């Protein structure tokens, strides 16, 4: 008589941590980053302004520290901030400020938009209320 070990079947599969790679978004991200670097040189804002706004959207991930969540999922408390900082309207608004405020805001808008475009290119996007990638 043989015995077979049966592993329990998960109730529902976990959502994907990220979507498909999108090369055109990656290309747009590189172009926007090049624009940010050009504007930083042109308006003498320094590379720190490019780095600051290229990394700014991921500040929301600091809210995920210490929370209970599954791999690929953000805790609920981080989702609203993450979604606002990763929505393309935000760098567009900052870009509008560049029309009045000058070169620093152009650097900010381009670097921030570059971050969002690269994220989309790598398959990361906005999150559901539960913290999963939207499909």
Kinemage of the C-alpha trace (Angstrom):
@kinemage 1
@onewidth
@group {chain A} dominant
@subgroup {mainchain}
@vectorlist {calphas} color= white
{ca unk a 1} P 0.000 0.000 0.000
{ca unk a 2} L 1.457 3.358 -1.001
{ca unk a 3} L 0.757 6.662 0.624
{ca unk a 4} L 0.755 9.907 -1.274
{ca unk a 5} L 1.391 13.234 0.290
{ca unk a 6} L -1.097 15.772 -0.876
{ca unk a 7} L -0.160 19.374 -0.470
{ca unk a 8} L -2.997 21.720 0.343
{ca unk a 9} L -4.217 23.821 -2.543
{ca unk a 10} L -4.269 27.566 -1.906
{ca unk a 11} L -7.772 29.034 -1.823
{ca unk a 12} L -6.926 31.693 -4.415
{ca unk a 13} L -3.671 32.403 -6.188
{ca unk a 14} L -1.848 35.547 -5.123
{ca unk a 15} L -2.136 38.449 -7.567
{ca unk a 16} L 0.886 39.208 -9.693
{ca unk a 17} L 3.473 41.479 -8.136
{ca unk a 18} L 3.882 43.301 -11.445
{ca unk a 19} L 2.597 43.388 -14.993
{ca unk a 20} L 4.327 42.946 -18.340
{ca unk a 21} L 7.424 44.906 -19.377
{ca unk a 22} L 6.554 47.816 -21.672
{ca unk a 23} L 9.558 48.915 -23.769
{ca unk a 24} L 7.961 52.159 -24.997
{ca unk a 25} L 7.372 53.286 -21.423
{ca unk a 26} L 11.002 52.513 -20.624
{ca unk a 27} L 12.097 54.537 -23.651
{ca unk a 28} L 9.903 57.444 -22.531
{ca unk a 29} L 11.413 57.175 -19.042
{ca unk a 30} L 14.938 57.399 -20.411
{ca unk a 31} L 13.974 60.396 -22.566
{ca unk a 32} L 12.374 62.141 -19.586
{ca unk a 33} L 15.411 61.448 -17.422
{ca unk a 34} L 17.658 62.875 -20.137
{ca unk a 35} L 15.405 65.936 -20.211
{ca unk a 36} L 15.707 66.305 -16.439
{ca unk a 37} L 19.503 66.064 -16.602
{ca unk a 38} L 19.622 68.564 -19.484
{ca unk a 39} L 17.350 70.989 -17.592
{ca unk a 40} L 19.422 70.593 -14.410
{ca unk a 41} L 22.545 71.537 -16.375
{ca unk a 42} L 20.789 74.339 -18.268
{ca unk a 43} L 19.247 75.946 -15.178
{ca unk a 44} L 22.103 75.033 -12.837
{ca unk a 45} L 19.910 73.215 -10.301
{ca unk a 46} L 22.420 70.427 -9.680
{ca unk a 47} L 22.084 66.679 -9.882
{ca unk a 48} L 20.567 66.538 -6.406
{ca unk a 49} L 17.335 68.016 -7.801
{ca unk a 50} L 17.168 65.227 -10.405
{ca unk a 51} L 17.797 62.565 -7.771
{ca unk a 52} L 15.336 64.072 -5.314
{ca unk a 53} L 12.417 64.062 -7.724
{ca unk a 54} L 13.377 60.795 -9.411
{ca unk a 55} L 13.171 59.076 -6.006
{ca unk a 56} L 10.304 61.105 -4.511
{ca unk a 57} L 7.460 58.779 -5.575
{ca unk a 58} L 8.971 55.889 -3.632
{ca unk a 59} L 8.755 57.793 -0.352
{ca unk a 60} L 5.363 56.092 -0.082
{ca unk a 61} L 7.165 52.763 0.309
{ca unk a 62} L 8.454 53.959 3.678
{ca unk a 63} L 4.870 53.611 4.899
{ca unk a 64} L 5.116 49.889 4.092
{ca unk a 65} L 7.841 49.318 6.667
{ca unk a 66} L 6.646 47.222 9.553
{ca unk a 67} L 3.237 46.472 8.115
{ca unk a 68} L 1.861 43.000 7.635
{ca unk a 69} L 1.432 42.260 3.957
{ca unk a 70} L 2.239 39.622 1.368
{ca unk a 71} L 5.165 39.884 -1.057
{ca unk a 72} L 4.175 42.230 -3.876
{ca unk a 73} L 1.463 43.865 -1.796
{ca unk a 74} L 1.547 47.261 -0.100
{ca unk a 75} L -0.116 47.745 3.262
{ca unk a 76} L -3.400 49.638 2.975
{ca unk a 77} L -1.994 52.687 4.763
{ca unk a 78} L 0.626 53.163 2.009
{ca unk a 79} L -1.714 52.773 -0.981
{ca unk a 80} L -3.262 56.282 -1.144
{ca unk a 81} L 0.118 58.021 -0.885
{ca unk a 82} L 1.688 55.585 -3.373
{ca unk a 83} L -1.123 56.118 -5.893
{ca unk a 84} L -0.999 59.917 -5.637
{ca unk a 85} L 2.786 60.008 -6.035
{ca unk a 86} L 2.680 57.564 -8.973
{ca unk a 87} L -0.143 59.234 -10.888
{ca unk a 88} L 1.012 61.068 -14.038
{ca unk a 89} L -1.105 64.113 -13.218
{ca unk a 90} L 1.253 65.044 -10.381
{ca unk a 91} L 4.353 65.733 -12.525
{ca unk a 92} L 2.100 67.489 -15.052
{ca unk a 93} L 0.981 69.884 -12.321
{ca unk a 94} L 4.597 70.448 -11.315
{ca unk a 95} L 5.405 71.012 -14.994
{ca unk a 96} L 2.711 73.676 -15.123
{ca unk a 97} L 4.463 75.361 -12.203
{ca unk a 98} L 7.589 75.439 -14.381
{ca unk a 99} L 5.829 77.908 -16.675
{ca unk a 100} L 5.774 80.371 -13.792
{ca unk a 101} L 8.514 79.174 -11.446
{ca unk a 102} L 11.278 78.370 -13.874
{ca unk a 103} L 13.848 75.674 -14.472
{ca unk a 104} L 13.863 73.956 -11.071
{ca unk a 105} L 10.245 72.902 -11.544
{ca unk a 106} L 10.991 71.656 -15.074
{ca unk a 107} L 13.716 69.426 -13.612
{ca unk a 108} L 11.281 68.241 -10.932
{ca unk a 109} L 8.505 67.454 -13.406
{ca unk a 110} L 10.768 65.612 -15.858
{ca unk a 111} L 12.521 63.534 -13.177
{ca unk a 112} L 9.228 62.655 -11.467
{ca unk a 113} L 7.612 61.702 -14.799
{ca unk a 114} L 10.702 59.635 -15.647
{ca unk a 115} L 10.248 57.632 -12.446
{ca unk a 116} L 6.605 56.939 -13.267
{ca unk a 117} L 7.378 55.984 -16.885
{ca unk a 118} L 10.158 53.596 -15.853
{ca unk a 119} L 7.881 52.018 -13.239
{ca unk a 120} L 5.194 51.478 -15.891
{ca unk a 121} L 7.834 50.139 -18.255
{ca unk a 122} L 8.938 47.583 -15.666
{ca unk a 123} L 5.333 46.510 -15.064
{ca unk a 124} L 4.565 48.481 -11.909
{ca unk a 125} L 1.512 50.689 -11.747
{ca unk a 126} L -1.123 52.044 -9.444
{ca unk a 127} L -2.415 49.844 -6.611
{ca unk a 128} L -5.809 48.549 -5.581
{ca unk a 129} L -7.217 49.430 -2.154
{ca unk a 130} L -5.789 46.130 -0.920
{ca unk a 131} L -2.299 47.052 -2.118
{ca unk a 132} L -2.050 44.799 -5.184
{ca unk a 133} L -1.046 45.915 -8.670
{ca unk a 134} L -4.030 46.943 -10.768
{ca unk a 135} L -4.546 44.602 -13.683
